[in-house]
């Protein structure tokens, strides 16, 4: 269970190397020798640009920090308490690992959704009290579902949300480092780089200006990329709606072809599917999904179990792909 965390840490450090370390290295090994700017107006323009950039970075980080530490916990607890209740039966259980004192379990839950469709769904959770044997095969579990705006949550009613003090401390330290970079660093630079010329030493390549601008640009790019990937592979909100309100039927794959798009080197495949909806209307629709390279050779025309929404029957997913 530690490998994903190590992978994320590696790519975070790798990205920071390009967005923080490299601009600073290039500046202090080249541009710093350039003469101060002649225009005080341009210098103050750069000063304002740097201040605004750091305010944006710190504001976005505060939003992320508050969401991570407070908002997400509140939403999870509120959904567990007030969300739509689903009684599910545990039909399969696999122990995947141990995190501190909690056991990570992969369960298969069976239940009837809100329109009476029988669902069997994989669900992963951390059991902090394994000695109570609450999640044995054959036991029932109360689940709670809620869709609020862009968030889709499906959690046990008995959910206990605990803050990881180490994570909170780490992100608090990062916040202090950001404040130091935003406030102390320009004062330090002014003292050692101004050489009596005031803020005229500032230029676009100065790390105090370039670093926040580069990171804002990288953040926007990553956000757009994740949104694009989410649309290409299906978002969790739509998946939970399908689980809660979807109707299962058997459709027929008429044709399929690769679109030429790849996500993480996995091809996107377009399917043309025909099926009968809940009102006995015969429908044809086009459905796209990311398919593992290992499964491409298994694709074939013919019958396929699908799920569709009664109020939007043109939207479908393969039953086997249901997940939260």
Backbone torsions as a table, in degrees:
resi	resn	phi	psi	omega
1	UNK	NA	-11.4	-178.0
2	UNK	-85.0	-18.0	-174.8
3	UNK	-62.6	-44.7	178.1
4	UNK	-58.5	-39.6	179.3
5	UNK	-63.5	-41.7	177.7
6	UNK	-64.7	-39.2	178.9
7	UNK	-63.1	-44.8	178.9
8	UNK	-62.3	-43.4	179.9
9	UNK	-61.4	-41.7	180.0
10	UNK	-61.4	-49.6	-177.3
11	UNK	-68.6	-30.8	175.8
12	UNK	-64.9	-47.5	179.0
13	UNK	-64.9	-37.8	179.2
14	UNK	-62.3	-44.4	179.6
15	UNK	-65.8	-43.5	179.4
16	UNK	-62.4	-29.8	177.3
17	UNK	-61.0	-37.0	-179.9
18	UNK	-84.7	-31.8	-173.9
19	UNK	-94.9	-14.6	-179.4
20	UNK	-124.0	-59.8	-173.7
21	UNK	-65.3	-44.2	-176.4
22	UNK	-66.1	-46.7	177.5
23	UNK	-58.8	-39.2	179.3
24	UNK	-66.6	-42.5	-179.8
25	UNK	-62.4	-46.4	-178.7
26	UNK	-64.3	-38.0	-178.1
27	UNK	-69.2	-51.2	-174.7
28	UNK	-76.5	-3.1	175.1
29	UNK	-114.5	18.4	179.8
30	UNK	-162.1	-73.0	-170.8
31	UNK	-65.5	-20.3	-174.7
32	UNK	-64.0	-21.3	-178.8
33	UNK	-82.1	-9.5	-179.9
34	UNK	-66.4	151.3	-179.4
35	UNK	-71.2	152.9	179.5
36	UNK	-60.3	156.7	179.6
37	UNK	-71.4	150.0	179.7
38	UNK	-80.2	-30.6	-174.5
39	UNK	-91.8	120.7	175.6
40	UNK	-69.4	-32.1	178.9
41	UNK	-62.2	-42.6	178.4
42	UNK	-65.0	-39.9	179.2
43	UNK	-61.5	-44.3	179.5
44	UNK	-71.1	-27.4	173.6
45	UNK	-63.4	-44.1	177.2
46	UNK	-66.0	-37.0	177.8
47	UNK	-61.5	-44.5	178.2
48	UNK	-66.5	-39.6	178.7
49	UNK	-61.8	-42.5	178.5
50	UNK	-64.1	-43.3	-179.2
51	UNK	-63.3	-44.6	179.7
52	UNK	-64.3	-41.4	-179.5
53	UNK	-61.2	-44.4	179.7
54	UNK	-68.6	-35.0	175.4
55	UNK	-62.3	-40.1	178.4
56	UNK	-65.0	-47.2	-179.4
57	UNK	-60.1	-48.0	-178.5
58	UNK	-66.8	-38.8	177.6
59	UNK	-62.0	-45.3	178.4
60	UNK	-64.6	-39.0	179.3
61	UNK	-66.7	-41.2	177.7
62	UNK	-60.8	-41.2	177.7
63	UNK	-61.0	-44.4	178.0
64	UNK	-63.5	-43.9	-177.4
65	UNK	-64.2	-45.8	-179.7
66	UNK	-63.6	-40.7	178.5
67	UNK	-64.1	-44.3	-177.8
68	UNK	-64.7	-44.7	-171.7
69	UNK	-88.9	-36.9	-172.4
70	UNK	-115.1	-54.1	-172.0
71	UNK	-63.5	-48.6	-178.6
72	UNK	-60.6	-41.6	178.9
73	UNK	-61.9	-43.2	179.8
74	UNK	-63.7	-44.5	-178.5
75	UNK	-65.8	-40.4	178.2
76	UNK	-62.6	-46.3	-179.1
77	UNK	-67.2	-38.4	179.4
78	UNK	-66.6	-42.2	178.5
79	UNK	-64.5	-42.7	179.0
80	UNK	-59.8	-35.2	-176.2
81	UNK	-86.5	-39.7	-170.2
82	UNK	-114.6	-5.5	-176.1
83	UNK	-71.2	171.4	178.1
84	UNK	-67.2	128.1	-175.0
85	UNK	-86.4	133.4	175.4
86	UNK	-126.0	126.3	176.2
87	UNK	-93.0	115.7	-176.3
88	UNK	-116.7	149.5	176.8
89	UNK	-106.0	135.6	179.3
90	UNK	-83.8	117.1	-178.4
91	UNK	-110.7	-6.5	177.9
92	UNK	-157.0	144.4	-179.1
93	UNK	-144.0	130.2	177.2
94	UNK	-132.4	128.1	177.2
95	UNK	-85.2	122.3	-175.2
96	UNK	-100.7	-22.9	-178.9
97	UNK	168.0	-175.3	-178.7
98	UNK	-131.0	130.0	174.9
99	UNK	-118.8	110.2	-174.0
100	UNK	56.7	-117.9	-179.8
101	UNK	-100.2	3.4	-177.3
102	UNK	-101.3	141.2	177.8
103	UNK	-99.3	127.4	177.2
104	UNK	-84.3	121.2	-177.1
105	UNK	-116.5	142.1	169.8
106	UNK	-110.5	110.3	-177.0
107	UNK	-104.4	155.6	166.4
108	UNK	-113.7	118.7	-176.2
109	UNK	-103.4	138.1	176.7
110	UNK	-118.6	130.5	-179.1
111	UNK	-162.3	166.0	172.7
112	UNK	-98.1	128.7	-179.1
113	UNK	-79.2	-170.5	-171.2
114	UNK	-72.3	-9.1	175.4
115	UNK	-115.4	14.3	173.4
116	UNK	87.6	8.5	178.5
117	UNK	-81.4	132.0	177.6
118	UNK	-76.4	128.6	-176.6
119	UNK	-123.8	137.3	168.0
120	UNK	-121.0	118.8	-166.3
121	UNK	-131.0	131.0	173.1
122	UNK	-73.5	140.6	-178.6
123	UNK	-148.1	130.0	-179.2
124	UNK	-108.4	135.9	177.9
125	UNK	-147.6	164.6	175.6
126	UNK	-105.4	121.2	-179.6
127	UNK	-96.1	106.7	-179.3
128	UNK	-79.7	-9.5	179.6
129	UNK	-131.5	65.3	-175.8
130	UNK	-63.2	-22.6	-178.9
131	UNK	-69.0	-16.3	178.7
132	UNK	-83.6	-10.9	177.9
133	UNK	52.4	45.2	-177.8
134	UNK	-76.1	-22.1	-171.1
135	UNK	-117.5	46.4	176.7
136	UNK	-84.8	153.5	177.3
137	UNK	-58.8	131.3	-178.1
138	UNK	101.4	-21.8	177.6
139	UNK	-74.4	157.1	173.4
140	UNK	-104.1	154.8	-179.0
141	UNK	-138.9	134.6	176.7
142	UNK	-84.7	118.7	177.1
143	UNK	-106.1	154.5	-180.0
144	UNK	-129.4	130.9	-176.8
145	UNK	-121.1	142.6	177.4
146	UNK	-152.4	137.6	175.8
147	UNK	-120.2	114.9	-176.6
148	UNK	-129.9	104.8	-178.7
149	UNK	62.4	-121.5	-179.1
150	UNK	-88.9	-0.3	-177.1
151	UNK	-103.3	136.5	175.5
152	UNK	-127.4	122.0	-172.8
153	UNK	-126.9	134.3	178.3
154	UNK	-137.9	104.6	-171.8
155	UNK	-138.3	160.7	174.6
156	UNK	-67.2	147.5	176.8
157	UNK	-61.4	-31.5	-177.5
158	UNK	-85.8	17.1	-174.8
159	UNK	-57.5	134.5	171.5
160	UNK	-120.1	119.1	-178.1
161	UNK	-103.4	116.8	179.7
162	UNK	-114.5	137.9	177.2
163	UNK	-78.8	137.4	174.5
164	UNK	-83.1	107.5	-175.1
165	UNK	-61.2	-34.6	178.8
166	UNK	-64.2	-41.8	179.3
167	UNK	-66.7	-42.6	178.8
168	UNK	-61.4	-42.2	179.2
169	UNK	-64.4	-41.5	180.0
170	UNK	-62.0	-47.3	-178.1
171	UNK	-71.4	-27.1	173.5
172	UNK	-67.5	-40.1	177.7
173	UNK	-64.1	-41.1	177.7
174	UNK	-62.0	-39.2	178.5
175	UNK	-61.6	-42.6	179.0
176	UNK	-65.1	-36.9	178.0
177	UNK	-65.4	-38.7	177.4
178	UNK	-63.3	-44.3	177.7
179	UNK	-61.7	-40.7	178.8
180	UNK	-62.6	-44.9	179.5
181	UNK	-63.9	-37.0	-176.8
182	UNK	-75.0	-33.1	-172.3
183	UNK	-108.0	-50.1	-173.9
184	UNK	-76.2	-40.9	-175.6
185	UNK	-59.7	-44.8	178.3
186	UNK	-64.6	-33.1	176.5
187	UNK	-64.9	-43.7	177.7
188	UNK	-61.1	-45.1	-180.0
189	UNK	-63.7	-40.9	-179.6
190	UNK	-59.9	-41.2	-176.2
191	UNK	-68.8	-39.0	-172.9
192	UNK	-102.2	-12.0	-176.0
193	UNK	-117.6	-16.6	-174.9
194	UNK	-71.0	-35.3	178.8
195	UNK	52.3	39.9	177.8
196	UNK	80.0	4.7	-177.4
197	UNK	-103.4	15.5	-179.9
198	UNK	66.6	-140.3	-177.9
199	UNK	-86.3	11.6	-177.5
200	UNK	-67.7	-12.4	178.2
201	UNK	-73.7	-15.1	-179.4
202	UNK	-71.5	139.4	173.6
203	UNK	-149.7	169.4	-175.6
204	UNK	-58.9	-30.9	-177.9
205	UNK	-80.8	-6.9	179.6
206	UNK	-64.0	133.3	-176.4
207	UNK	-54.3	-31.8	-179.2
208	UNK	-65.3	-23.8	178.5
209	UNK	-100.9	-46.0	-173.9
210	UNK	-70.2	-37.9	-176.2
211	UNK	-61.7	-51.7	179.0
212	UNK	-64.5	-36.8	179.4
213	UNK	-64.4	-43.8	179.1
214	UNK	-62.5	-43.6	-178.1
215	UNK	-68.7	-34.4	174.7
216	UNK	-63.8	-43.2	178.2
217	UNK	-63.1	-43.5	178.4
218	UNK	-64.1	-40.4	179.1
219	UNK	-62.1	-42.9	178.4
220	UNK	-63.4	-42.5	180.0
221	UNK	-61.9	-45.3	-179.7
222	UNK	-64.3	-40.0	179.4
223	UNK	-61.7	-46.1	179.3
224	UNK	-66.0	-37.1	179.1
225	UNK	-65.4	-44.3	179.3
226	UNK	-65.3	-37.3	177.5
227	UNK	-64.6	-40.6	178.4
228	UNK	-64.4	-44.3	179.2
229	UNK	-64.5	-39.7	178.7
230	UNK	-60.7	-41.8	179.0
231	UNK	-68.9	-33.5	-178.3
232	UNK	-74.1	-30.8	-174.7
233	UNK	-112.1	-3.7	178.6
234	UNK	97.6	131.6	-178.4
235	UNK	-94.4	158.7	-174.5
236	UNK	-66.7	-31.0	180.0
237	UNK	-64.1	-45.8	178.7
238	UNK	-64.0	-37.9	179.9
239	UNK	-63.5	-42.8	-179.7
240	UNK	-69.3	-36.6	174.9
241	UNK	-59.8	-41.4	179.5
242	UNK	-65.4	-39.1	179.2
243	UNK	-66.1	-40.7	-174.7
244	UNK	-80.4	-35.3	-171.5
245	UNK	-123.4	-1.7	-174.4
246	UNK	-74.1	154.5	176.1
247	UNK	-114.0	133.7	-179.3
248	UNK	-92.5	138.2	175.1
249	UNK	-150.9	170.7	177.1
250	UNK	-103.9	116.1	177.0
251	UNK	-100.5	-179.7	179.7
252	UNK	-125.6	122.5	175.4
253	UNK	-77.3	113.3	-179.1
254	UNK	-83.7	-37.2	179.9
255	UNK	-161.9	163.0	175.8
256	UNK	-152.9	152.4	178.4
257	UNK	-160.2	152.1	175.8
258	UNK	-75.6	140.6	-177.8
259	UNK	-85.4	-13.9	-175.4
260	UNK	95.3	-7.2	177.6
261	UNK	-91.7	141.7	178.1
262	UNK	-129.0	135.6	174.1
263	UNK	-119.5	119.1	-175.1
264	UNK	52.3	40.4	177.5
265	UNK	67.3	13.3	175.9
266	UNK	-105.1	132.4	-174.1
267	UNK	-75.9	147.8	169.9
268	UNK	-91.5	132.5	-177.5
269	UNK	-117.7	135.6	176.8
270	UNK	-101.2	126.8	179.5
271	UNK	-111.4	138.9	168.9
272	UNK	-104.0	119.3	-171.1
273	UNK	-125.7	140.3	175.5
274	UNK	-117.3	137.7	-179.7
275	UNK	-158.5	168.0	177.5
276	UNK	-107.5	126.6	-177.6
277	UNK	-83.7	-172.7	-174.9
278	UNK	-69.9	-13.1	177.7
279	UNK	-106.2	19.5	178.7
280	UNK	62.0	24.9	174.4
281	UNK	-89.1	132.1	178.1
282	UNK	-82.0	126.0	-174.9
283	UNK	-126.2	150.2	169.7
284	UNK	-122.4	136.6	179.8
285	UNK	-144.9	159.7	176.8
286	UNK	-109.3	129.9	-175.1
287	UNK	-130.3	132.7	-179.9
288	UNK	-116.1	141.1	176.7
289	UNK	-153.0	158.3	175.5
290	UNK	-83.6	129.6	-177.8
291	UNK	-117.5	135.3	176.7
292	UNK	-62.9	141.9	177.4
293	UNK	-58.2	-30.2	-179.6
294	UNK	-70.8	-18.8	-176.4
295	UNK	-105.9	-3.5	-176.4
296	UNK	-59.6	-39.3	-177.3
297	UNK	-70.5	-13.4	-179.6
298	UNK	-86.8	-10.6	-177.5
299	UNK	-65.7	143.8	-178.6
300	UNK	-160.6	157.4	172.1
301	UNK	-75.0	159.1	177.7
302	UNK	126.1	-167.8	-174.8
303	UNK	-67.7	146.4	-179.8
304	UNK	-153.8	130.4	176.8
305	UNK	-73.4	128.7	-178.8
306	UNK	-130.7	166.7	172.4
307	UNK	-123.4	141.8	175.0
308	UNK	-138.5	158.0	178.9
309	UNK	-91.5	132.2	-179.0
310	UNK	-58.1	-36.8	-178.2
311	UNK	-85.9	-13.4	176.2
312	UNK	-139.2	68.2	-172.3
313	UNK	-64.1	-15.0	178.8
314	UNK	-76.1	-16.1	178.3
315	UNK	-92.7	122.9	-176.6
316	UNK	-134.1	163.6	167.5
317	UNK	-141.3	157.8	171.7
318	UNK	-72.5	134.9	-178.1
319	UNK	-56.1	-38.4	-177.0
320	UNK	-67.1	-14.3	-177.4
321	UNK	-96.0	0.9	-178.6
322	UNK	-62.4	127.7	178.6
323	UNK	-160.5	162.1	175.9
324	UNK	-129.4	NA	NA
